[in-house]
Amino acid sequence: MSTGRWSGDRVAAVVVAGSSLTIAGVAVLMLPFSRSDEAWTEWFYLNDVIVGVVYGLMAGLLIGRGARVVGGFAGLAAIGCGVAAAGQRYPLLDVAGGPPFAEVFLALLGTAWVPGTLALITVVPWLVRDDRLPGYARVAVAAGVLVSATITLMRVVRPVNGLIPAGNREWDAFVEETLPVQMGIVVLLGLLAAGDAGLRWRRLPEERRRGLGWLTIGAGLMALSFVPLALPLPVSVPLVSASVTPVLQMAAQAFFPAATLVVVLRQRLWGIDVAVSRALLWSLLTAGSVAAYVLVAQAVVWLVPLPDGTPGAVAAAVLAVAVFPARTWLQARVDHLVRGPSARPGTAAERLARRIGTDESGPVQGAVEAIRESVRLHYVRLETGDPAGSIMPTGDRTVVLAKGEATANPPTQDRTFIPAKGEATANPPTQDRTFVLANDVAPVLAEAGTPGGPELVVPLTYGGAAVGRLVVTGAPGERLDGRTRKDLDVLAGPVAAVAQLAVRGEELAAARARTTAARVEERRLLRRELHDRLGPTLVGIGLTVQGARNMLGAGRAAEADELLGQLRAELDRSAEDVRTLARALLPPSLERDGLGAAVTELAQRLGGTDLAVTAEVSGDAGSLRPEVAAGLYGIAAEALVNARRHARAAAAAVRLTVAGDAVLLEVTDDGRGLDVAAEPGIGLQSMRERAEELGGTLSLAGAAPTGTCVRVEVPR
């Protein structure tokens, strides 16, 4: 929303609301200084003041939040009724000789309320919707505008009590005589509008029909309030004198304004929903209390002859008993009107559970959509993981790396560096630090809607561990309230479980893919060894045998014997290559004697004059699960190969510790250490993936005084 547009709406809202409240306030201020009038006119005055205040505030909210058309009609009604109230009270001011220009105010009394009030009855209910106006509704709106404008013009231009004193006595008599017809048309159009609201309330889904029931009641009461004016004069006069019209209109104010706000603004009620619900509850409770007091007191007078004052005391006692349950009952219905299904405890959780199991887009997307709908949010995003990476504090300092990032002495810019206590954070030293391989930063599992106002972040935990977070926003410019946060806190547990299951499912699929890739790679290795090494070796052996036979046939036995000796050595080397290949895939000692024996054998086999390898095993390494033993063996073998080939180490040590529910493998060398410019190789990536497949972590740390330490910790 642009600044200019927002400023224009804001200014218009302040002007309309301020004008309405000011005019209504002036009408109220004149009350102590004016004479009393007939009772039925006082009821009209009270209704006009209420409309001026209530609809003035409603118009300000609607216009300020972009609903200009409905807000404009509400403002027209508020200002018109406020002017009518002032016009009713001004001629009654207790001034000697009467106040000046009293006839102008009398003309305002008869005309100012007409356009806005008639538009509220015949036009506004059609416009109070959250979808496009259908064709039949456009016709009804046009008819309502035409009727309202025509009746207004008829009352403005007339010789008696008209703002424009024109015409003749016949015209004035025609306006008065056709009043029942005029009001009958208004009642008919109003009932049609109320009926349309009722049909929408019955047919639309629960979320979209919220408020339409109240709108139907309010619009119906507004239309019915004009029935006394639509009857022939001999019948209408007693009803008008009994104040039926203003009383029904005041009753309509308990439903119509709040329903209009809820239906028109929908999501734009953020920030004012508490105020709207409290104001509506106060209005309904006050009006209901007054009505109940009057009815109970009158009933006591009619039914039981009691001394003066007793009926009032009885009515007060009845109200004292009924006010609390009435407030609770009203609060629940007002909350449901303003907040929708989320106002009922458990509704959001029910919708979440239903969408998780039935949504075609999957449980995660279904959960996000359910949260957005049930809590009335503009945007919801479900993220997983720690945005800063997975930190494992294995040393005095920790640097967090993203997936695929170089792990050897990375630069400290754009990194999270956690210093030891009392250590300076600028230019941290490169020794004695731990580099942690982490997953991608804050992956988004699902999202719904479009980002709007300020973000509200709800952390998600599962089993005591952080698994992600919910990021939600209201509409642009709207700040979410504390009740929304409470609703989200209730839903955080199930959403965390769904997110955890989704992540574990993705990890399982990735592990399955890596397992398949590993099998394919092993087959490629076998094919390469068989085709490129063993195959040519066998061909060479065949040629050597044929050469020896030729030599024997030529009587060159000594040369044939020498050639066969070379053939025997070649066969020994080929046999050793086959055994090495078999051990590389899965050493027999691993299945026969366990991981401890296999690691010891690995150290002996790879150790030599260029690299001294020692092995130390603590705990019962033979009881490990086969997949854990195979994974740790592969990591140890890869780390020792890296120490020999890349680190140029002279010595390496393998330490395997099995304690409690964890297995710790450390491979340390005295080589060149971590290199800043080095790119992570396939071997390092392979070790990290093996550790993750086992549900563990892998870290690289500098060793003192030089070298590298590969540390792997996995669950037993």
C-alpha positions in Angstrom: 0.0 0.0 0.0 1.5 3.3 -1.0 2.1 6.1 1.5 -0.1 8.5 -0.5 -3.0 6.2 -0.6 -2.7 5.4 3.1 -2.5 9.0 4.0 -5.6 9.9 1.9 -7.6 7.1 3.5 -6.4 8.1 6.9 -7.3 11.7 6.4 -10.7 10.9 5.1 -11.4 8.5 7.9 -10.4 11.1 10.5 -12.5 13.8 8.8 -15.6 11.6 8.6 -15.4 10.1 12.1 -14.4 13.5 13.6 -17.3 15.3 11.9 -19.8 12.6 13.0 -18.7 12.6 16.6 -18.6 16.4 16.8 -22.1 16.9 15.4 -23.5 14.2 17.7 -21.6 15.8 20.6 -23.1 19.2 19.8 -26.6 17.6 19.8 -26.0 16.1 23.2 -24.6 19.3 24.6 -27.8 21.1 23.6 -29.9 18.7 25.7 -29.5 20.3 29.1 -30.4 23.7 27.7 -33.6 22.7 25.8 -37.2 22.0 26.6 -38.6 18.5 26.7 -40.6 17.3 23.7 -43.1 14.5 23.1 -41.8 11.0 24.1 -41.7 9.6 20.6 -39.6 12.5 19.3 -37.1 12.0 22.2 -36.7 8.3 21.1 -35.9 9.5 17.6 -33.4 12.0 19.0 -31.7 9.2 21.1 -31.6 6.9 18.1 -30.1 9.7 15.9 -27.4 10.4 18.4 -26.5 6.7 18.7 -26.3 6.3 14.9 -24.1 9.4 14.7 -21.6 8.0 17.2 -21.7 4.3 16.2 -21.7 4.7 12.5 -19.2 7.6 12.7 -16.7 5.3 14.3 -17.6 2.5 11.9 -17.1 4.7 8.9 -13.7 5.8 10.2 -12.6 2.2 10.6 -13.9 1.2 7.1 -12.5 4.1 5.2 -9.2 4.0 7.0 -8.8 0.4 6.0 -9.7 0.8 2.4 -13.5 0.0 2.4 -14.4 3.4 1.0 -17.9 2.6 -0.5 -19.5 1.0 2.5 -17.6 3.4 4.8 -18.9 6.4 2.8 -22.5 5.2 3.2 -21.9 4.7 6.9 -20.4 8.2 7.2 -23.4 9.7 5.3 -25.8 8.0 7.7 -23.8 9.1 10.8 -23.4 12.7 9.7 -27.1 12.9 8.6 -28.5 11.4 11.8 -26.2 13.7 13.9 -27.5 16.7 12.0 -31.1 15.5 12.4 -30.5 15.1 16.2 -29.1 18.7 16.3 -32.1 19.8 14.2 -34.5 18.2 16.7 -32.9 19.8 19.7 -32.0 23.3 18.5 -35.6 24.6 18.1 -36.2 23.5 21.7 -33.5 25.6 23.2 -34.7 27.7 26.1 -34.0 31.0 24.5 -36.3 34.1 24.8 -38.2 34.5 21.6 -36.9 31.2 20.3 -33.5 30.5 18.8 -32.7 32.1 15.4 -33.0 30.1 12.1 -35.1 27.5 13.9 -36.9 26.8 10.6 -33.6 25.7 9.0 -33.0 23.2 11.7 -36.5 21.9 11.4 -35.9 21.4 7.7 -32.6 19.5 8.6 -34.6 17.4 11.1 -36.9 16.2 8.3 -34.3 15.6 5.6 -30.7 15.1 6.9 -31.2 11.5 8.1 -33.0 10.3 4.9 -30.2 9.6 2.3 -27.8 7.8 4.7 -30.5 5.8 6.6 -32.3 4.7 3.5 -29.0 3.6 1.9 -28.1 1.6 5.0 -31.4 -0.3 4.6 -31.6 -0.7 0.8 -28.0 -0.6 -0.5 -25.3 -1.4 2.2 -26.4 -5.1 2.9 -25.8 -5.9 -0.8 -22.3 -4.4 -0.6 -21.4 -6.2 2.6 -19.6 -9.1 1.0 -16.1 -10.5 0.4 -16.7 -11.4 -3.3 -17.5 -9.7 -6.5 -21.0 -8.1 -6.7 -23.2 -10.4 -8.9 -25.5 -9.0 -11.6 -28.8 -9.2 -9.6 -27.1 -7.5 -6.7 -25.9 -4.6 -9.0 -29.5 -4.1 -10.1 -30.7 -4.1 -6.5 -28.0 -1.6 -5.5 -29.0 0.7 -8.4 -32.6 0.5 -7.3 -31.7 1.3 -3.7 -29.6 4.3 -4.7 -32.4 5.5 -7.0 -35.1 5.2 -4.4 -32.9 6.8 -1.7 -32.0 9.7 -3.9 -35.6 10.2 -5.1 -37.1 10.2 -1.6 -34.4 12.5 -0.4 -35.1 15.0 -3.2 -38.8 14.9 -2.5 -38.2 15.9 1.1 -35.6 18.5 0.2 -37.6 20.4 -2.4 -40.9 21.2 -0.8 -42.6 24.5 0.4 -43.0 23.4 4.0 -40.0 22.3 6.1 -37.9 21.8 2.9 -34.3 22.8 2.6 -35.2 24.3 -0.8 -38.6 25.9 -0.3 -40.0 25.3 -3.7 -43.2 23.9 -5.2 -46.7 24.4 -4.1 -49.2 23.1 -1.5 -50.3 20.3 -3.9 -46.7 19.0 -4.1 -46.3 19.1 -0.4 -49.6 17.2 0.1 -48.5 14.7 -2.5 -45.2 14.0 -0.6 -47.1 13.5 2.6 -49.9 11.4 1.1 -47.4 9.1 -0.7 -45.3 8.5 2.4 -46.7 5.0 2.9 -45.8 4.1 -0.6 -42.3 5.6 -0.3 -41.6 3.7 2.9 -43.3 0.5 1.6 -40.7 0.5 -1.3 -37.9 1.0 1.2 -39.2 -1.9 3.4 -39.5 -4.2 0.4 -36.0 -3.4 -0.8 -34.6 -3.7 2.7 -36.2 -7.1 3.2 -34.8 -8.3 -0.1 -31.4 -7.2 1.0 -31.8 -8.9 4.4 -33.0 -12.1 2.6 -29.9 -12.1 0.3 -27.7 -11.9 3.4 -29.6 -14.8 4.9 -29.2 -16.9 1.8 -25.5 -16.2 1.7 -25.3 -17.2 5.4 -26.9 -20.5 4.6 -25.0 -21.4 1.5 -21.4 -20.1 2.0 -18.7 -22.1 3.9 -18.2 -21.5 7.5 -15.3 -19.1 7.2 -17.0 -16.9 4.6 -20.4 -16.8 6.2 -19.1 -15.4 9.5 -21.0 -12.3 10.4 -23.8 -12.8 7.7 -26.2 -14.1 10.3 -25.9 -11.0 12.4 -26.1 -8.9 9.2 -29.4 -10.6 8.3 -30.9 -9.8 11.8 -29.6 -6.2 11.7 -30.8 -5.5 8.1 -34.1 -7.1 8.9 -34.7 -5.0 12.0 -33.7 -1.9 10.0 -36.2 -2.7 7.3 -39.0 -3.6 9.8 -38.5 -0.4 11.7 -40.0 1.5 8.7 -43.1 -0.7 8.6 -45.1 1.7 10.8 -44.3 4.5 8.3 -45.4 2.3 5.4 -48.9 1.8 6.9 -51.9 4.0 6.3 -51.9 7.1 8.6 -54.8 5.9 10.9 -52.7 2.7 11.6 -49.2 4.2 11.6 -49.8 7.1 14.0 -50.3 4.9 17.1 -47.2 2.8 16.2 -45.1 5.9 15.6 -46.3 7.4 18.9 -45.3 4.2 20.6 -41.7 4.7 19.3 -41.7 1.4 17.4 -39.4 2.8 14.6 -36.6 4.2 16.8 -36.6 1.3 19.2 -36.3 -1.3 16.3 -33.5 0.9 14.8 -31.6 1.0 18.1 -32.0 -2.8 18.3 -30.6 -3.1 14.9 -27.5 -1.2 16.0 -26.5 -4.2 18.2 -26.1 -6.3 15.0 -25.7 -4.3 11.9 -22.4 -2.3 12.6 -20.4 -5.2 14.0 -21.5 -7.5 11.2 -20.6 -4.9 8.6 -17.1 -4.5 10.1 -16.5 -8.3 10.3 -17.7 -9.1 6.7 -16.2 -6.1 4.9 -12.9 -6.0 6.7 -12.4 -9.8 7.3 -8.6 -10.1 7.7 -8.2 -6.3 8.1 -9.7 -6.6 11.6 -6.2 -7.4 13.0 -5.4 -5.0 15.8 -9.0 -3.9 16.4 -10.8 -7.3 16.9 -10.4 -7.1 20.6 -11.8 -3.5 20.7 -14.7 -4.5 18.4 -15.6 -7.5 20.4 -15.4 -5.6 23.7 -17.5 -2.7 22.4 -20.1 -5.0 20.9 -20.3 -7.0 24.1 -20.7 -3.9 26.2 -23.4 -2.6 23.9 -25.3 -5.8 23.8 -25.0 -6.4 27.6 -26.1 -2.8 28.4 -29.0 -2.9 26.0 -30.1 -6.3 27.2 -29.8 -5.3 30.8 -31.9 -2.2 30.3 -34.5 -4.1 28.3 -34.6 -6.9 30.9 -34.9 -4.5 33.8 -37.9 -2.8 32.1 -39.6 -6.0 31.1 -39.2 -7.7 34.5 -40.3 -4.6 36.4 -43.3 -4.2 34.2 -44.2 -7.9 34.4 -44.0 -7.7 38.2 -46.4 -4.7 38.2 -48.8 -6.5 36.0 -48.8 -9.9 37.7 -48.2 -9.2 41.4 -49.5 -6.1 43.2 -46.5 -5.0 45.3 -45.7 -1.7 47.1 -43.9 1.1 45.2 -40.2 0.4 44.5 -40.6 -3.4 44.9 -40.8 -4.2 41.2 -37.5 -2.3 40.6 -35.8 -4.2 43.4 -37.1 -7.5 42.0 -35.8 -6.6 38.5 -32.4 -5.6 39.9 -32.2 -8.9 41.7 -33.0 -10.9 38.6 -30.3 -8.9 36.7 -27.7 -9.6 39.3 -28.3 -13.3 39.0 -28.5 -13.4 35.2 -25.7 -10.9 34.2 -22.7 -13.2 34.6 -24.1 -16.2 32.6 -25.5 -13.7 30.0 -22.1 -12.1 29.7 -20.5 -15.5 29.2 -23.0 -16.5 26.6 -22.7 -13.2 24.7 -18.9 -13.2 24.9 -18.8 -16.6 23.1 -21.1 -15.4 20.3 -19.4 -12.1 19.9 -15.9 -13.7 19.8 -17.2 -16.2 17.2 -18.6 -13.3 15.1 -15.4 -11.3 15.2 -12.7 -14.0 15.3 -14.6 -16.8 13.5 -13.9 -20.5 14.3 -10.6 -19.7 16.0 -12.6 -18.2 18.9 -13.8 -21.7 19.9 -11.2 -23.7 21.9 -10.0 -26.7 19.9 -11.5 -25.6 16.6 -8.1 -24.7 15.1 -6.6 -28.0 16.3 -9.5 -29.9 14.8 -9.1 -28.2 11.4 -5.4 -28.8 11.6 -5.8 -32.5 12.2 -8.4 -32.8 9.5 -6.2 -31.1 6.9 -3.1 -33.1 7.8 -4.8 -36.3 6.9 -6.9 -35.3 3.9 -5.1 -32.5 2.1 -4.1 -33.5 -1.4 -1.0 -31.3 -1.3 0.4 -33.3 1.6 0.4 -33.0 5.4 2.9 -30.2 5.7 1.1 -27.9 3.2 -2.2 -28.9 4.6 -1.0 -27.9 8.1 0.2 -24.5 6.9 -3.1 -23.9 5.0 -5.1 -24.9 8.1 -3.2 -22.6 10.4 -3.6 -19.7 8.0 -7.4 -20.2 7.7 -8.2 -21.1 11.3 -6.1 -18.3 12.9 -6.9 -15.8 10.1 -3.4 -15.1 9.0 -2.2 -13.3 5.9 0.9 -15.4 5.4 2.4 -18.6 7.1 5.8 -20.1 6.4 7.1 -23.3 8.0 10.9 -23.5 8.3 13.0 -26.3 9.6 16.5 -26.5 11.1 18.6 -23.9 12.9 19.0 -20.8 10.7 22.6 -20.5 12.1 23.4 -24.1 11.4 23.9 -27.1 13.6 26.4 -26.3 16.3 28.3 -29.0 18.1 30.6 -27.4 20.8 33.6 -29.8 20.6 36.3 -27.2 21.3 36.9 -23.8 22.8 35.7 -22.1 19.7 33.1 -23.0 17.1 32.6 -21.8 13.5 29.4 -22.7 11.8 29.6 -23.7 8.2 26.8 -24.2 5.7 26.5 -27.4 3.7 29.1 -27.6 1.0 31.3 -24.9 2.4 35.0 -25.3 2.8 35.9 -26.6 6.2 39.6 -25.9 6.3 40.3 -22.6 8.2 37.4 -20.7 6.5 37.5 -16.9 6.6 35.6 -15.4 9.6 33.5 -13.0 7.5 29.8 -13.8 7.3 30.3 -16.6 9.8 29.0 -17.2 13.3 32.0 -17.2 15.6 31.5 -18.1 19.2 34.5 -17.1 21.3 35.6 -18.6 24.5 34.9 -16.7 27.7 36.9 -13.4 27.7 38.2 -13.9 24.2 38.1 -11.1 21.7 35.8 -11.6 18.7 37.8 -9.7 16.2 40.2 -11.7 14.0 39.9 -14.9 16.0 42.9 -17.3 15.8 42.8 -20.2 13.5 44.1 -22.8 15.9 42.0 -24.8 18.3 38.8 -24.2 16.6 36.0 -26.6 15.5 34.4 -26.6 12.1 31.0 -28.1 12.0 29.4 -29.3 8.8 25.8 -28.0 8.9 22.8 -28.4 6.7 21.4 -25.7 4.4 20.2 -22.5 6.1 16.6 -22.5 7.2 15.0 -24.6 4.5 11.3 -23.7 3.9 9.0 -26.8 4.1 5.8 -25.0 3.1 4.2 -21.6 2.9 0.8 -20.2 2.2 -0.4 -16.7 1.4 1.8 -13.6 0.7 3.9 -11.8 3.3 2.2 -8.7 4.8 2.8 -7.0 8.1 5.6 -7.5 10.7 6.6 -11.1 11.2 5.7 -13.1 14.3 8.1 -16.0 14.8 7.0 -19.1 16.8 9.7 -21.6 17.6 8.9 -25.3 17.1 10.3 -27.9 19.4 9.9 -31.7 19.4 11.3 -34.0 22.1 13.0 -31.0 23.7 15.0 -30.1 20.6 14.4 -27.2 18.2 13.1 -28.5 14.8 12.2 -25.2 13.1 9.9 -22.3 13.4 6.6 -20.8 12.2 6.9 -17.4 10.6 3.5 -15.6 10.2 2.3 -12.2 9.3 -0.9 -10.2 9.3 -2.1 -8.0 6.5 0.2 -5.2 5.4 0.6 -2.6 8.2 -1.1 -4.9 10.8 0.5 -6.2 13.9 -0.7 -9.5 15.3 -2.1 -9.5 18.9 -1.4 -11.6 21.9 -4.4 -13.9 21.3 -3.0 -14.9 17.9 0.3 -15.8 19.6 -1.6 -17.9 22.1 -3.4 -19.7 19.3 -0.2 -20.4 17.5 1.5 -21.7 20.7 -1.3 -24.2 21.1 -0.8 -25.4 17.5 3.0 -25.4 17.7 3.3 -28.9 19.1 1.3 -30.7 16.4 3.0 -28.6 13.7 6.4 -29.5 15.1 5.6 -33.2 15.0 4.4 -32.8 11.3 7.6 -30.9 10.5 9.8 -33.5 12.2 8.1 -36.4 10.3 8.4 -34.5 7.0 12.1 -33.9 7.6 12.7 -37.4 8.7 10.9 -38.6 5.6 13.1 -36.5 3.4 16.2 -37.7 5.2 15.0 -41.3 4.8 14.5 -40.7 1.0 17.9 -39.0 0.8 19.5 -41.9 2.7 17.8 -44.4 0.4 19.1 -42.4 -2.6 22.6 -42.3 -1.2 22.5 -46.0 -0.5 21.5 -46.7 -4.0 24.3 -44.4 -5.3 26.8 -46.2 -3.0 25.7 -49.6 -4.4 26.1 -48.2 -8.0 29.5 -46.8 -7.1 30.6 -50.1 -5.6 29.5 -51.9 -8.8 31.5 -49.3 -10.9 34.5 -50.0 -8.7 34.1 -53.7 -9.2 33.7 -53.3 -12.9 36.7 -51.0 -13.1 38.9 -53.4 -11.1 37.7 -56.4 -13.1 37.9 -54.7 -16.5 41.0 -52.5 -16.1 43.1 -54.6 -13.8 42.1 -58.1 -13.4 41.0 -58.6 -17.0 44.3 -57.4 -18.5 46.2 -59.4 -15.9 44.4 -62.6 -16.9 45.1 -61.8 -20.6 48.7 -61.3 -19.8 48.9 -64.5 -17.8 47.4 -66.3 -20.8 50.0 -64.8 -23.1 52.8 -65.7 -20.6 51.6 -69.3 -20.5 51.5 -69.5 -24.2 55.0 -68.1 -24.4 56.3 -70.7 -21.9 54.8 -73.5 -23.9 56.5 -72.2 -27.1 59.8 -72.1 -25.2 59.4 -75.6 -24.0 58.6 -76.8 -27.5 61.8 -75.2 -28.7 63.8 -76.8 -26.0 64.4 -73.6 -24.1 63.5 -75.0 -20.7 65.6 -72.6 -18.6 63.9 -69.6 -20.2 60.5 -71.1 -19.8 61.2 -71.8 -16.1 62.2 -68.1 -15.6 59.1 -66.9 -17.4 56.9 -69.2 -15.2 58.5 -67.7 -12.1 57.5 -64.2 -13.2 54.1 -65.5 -13.9 53.8 -66.9 -10.3 54.8 -63.5 -8.9 52.2 -61.8 -11.0 49.5 -64.3 -9.9 50.4 -63.5 -6.2 50.1 -59.8 -6.8 46.7 -60.3 -8.5 45.5 -62.4 -5.7 46.5 -59.7 -3.2 44.7 -57.1 -5.3 41.5 -59.2 -5.2 41.8 -59.6 -1.4 42.4 -55.9 -1.0 39.3 -55.2 -3.1 37.2 -57.5 -1.0 38.5 -55.9 2.2 37.8 -52.5 0.9 34.2 -53.4 0.3 33.6 -55.2 3.6 36.5 -56.7 5.5 35.7 -60.3 6.7 37.0 -59.4 10.2 34.2 -56.7 10.5 31.5 -59.4 10.4 33.5 -62.1 12.2 35.2 -60.2 15.0 33.5 -56.7 15.1 34.5 -53.1 14.5 37.4 -53.2 17.1 39.2 -56.0 15.3 38.5 -54.5 11.9 40.0 -51.1 12.9 43.1 -52.8 14.4 43.5 -54.8 11.2 43.0 -51.6 9.1 45.7 -49.8 11.1 48.1 -52.7 10.5 47.4 -52.9 6.8 47.7 -49.2 6.1 50.7 -48.7 8.4 54.1 -48.8 6.9 57.4 -47.0 6.6 55.7 -43.8 5.3 52.9 -43.7 7.8 52.8 -45.1 11.3 49.3 -46.0 12.4 48.1 -46.9 15.9 44.7 -48.2 17.0 43.1 -47.9 20.4 39.7 -49.5 21.2 37.7 -48.9 24.4 34.4 -50.6 25.2 32.5 -53.4 23.6 32.9 -52.6 19.9 31.7 -56.0 18.9 28.1 -55.4 20.0 27.5 -52.5 17.6 24.8 -52.7 15.0 26.1 -53.8 11.6 25.2 -50.6 9.9 27.0 -48.5 12.6 30.1 -50.7 12.4 30.2 -50.6 8.6 29.7 -46.8 8.5 32.4 -46.0 11.1 34.8 -48.4 9.4 34.4 -46.6 6.1 34.9 -43.2 7.9 38.1 -44.5 9.6 39.5 -45.9 6.3 38.7 -42.6 4.4 40.3 -40.5 7.1 43.5 -42.6 7.1 43.7 -42.5 3.3 43.4 -38.7 3.4 46.1 -38.5 6.0 48.5 -40.5 3.8 47.6 -38.9 0.4 46.8 -35.3 1.2 48.1 -34.4 4.7 51.5 -36.0 4.2 51.3 -37.2 7.8 54.1 -39.3 9.3 51.9 -40.7 12.1 48.2 -41.3 12.6 46.1 -42.6 15.5 42.6 -44.2 15.5 40.7 -44.1 18.8 37.4 -45.9 19.1 35.4 -45.5 22.3 32.1 -47.2 23.0 30.4 -45.8 26.1 26.8 -45.7 27.1 24.5 -44.9 24.2 27.2 -43.3 22.0 30.1 -44.3 19.9 33.0 -41.9 19.4 35.6 -42.3 16.6 38.6 -40.0 16.4 41.3 -40.1 13.7 44.2 -37.8 14.4 47.3 -37.2 12.2 50.3 -34.9 12.4 50.1 -33.7 8.8 49.8 -30.3 7.3 46.5 -29.4 9.0 43.5 -27.6 7.6 44.0 -25.5 4.4 42.1 -22.2 3.9 42.0 -22.4 0.1 41.2 -26.1 -0.1 37.8 -27.1 -1.5 36.0 -29.9 0.3 36.7 -33.2 -1.5 34.6 -36.2 -2.2 36.2 -38.1 0.7 35.2 -35.4 3.2 31.7 -35.2 1.8 31.4 -39.0 1.9 32.5 -39.1 5.6 29.9 -36.4 6.5 27.1 -38.2 4.7 28.0 -41.5 6.4 27.8 -39.8 9.8 24.5 -38.2 9.0 23.1 -41.5 7.8 23.9 -42.9 11.2 22.1 -40.0 13.0 25.4 -38.5 14.2 27.7 -35.6 13.6 31.2 -35.1 12.1 33.5 -32.3 12.9 37.0 -31.3 11.8 39.4 -29.7 14.3 43.0 -28.6 14.3 45.3 -30.8 16.3 48.2 -29.6 18.4 50.8 -28.7 17.4 49.9 -29.5 13.8 47.6 -31.9 12.0 43.9 -32.6 11.8 41.4 -34.4 14.1 38.3 -36.0 12.5 35.8 -36.6 15.3 32.6 -38.6 14.7 29.9 -39.2 17.3 27.0 -41.5 16.5 24.3 -43.1 18.6 25.0 -46.7 19.5 
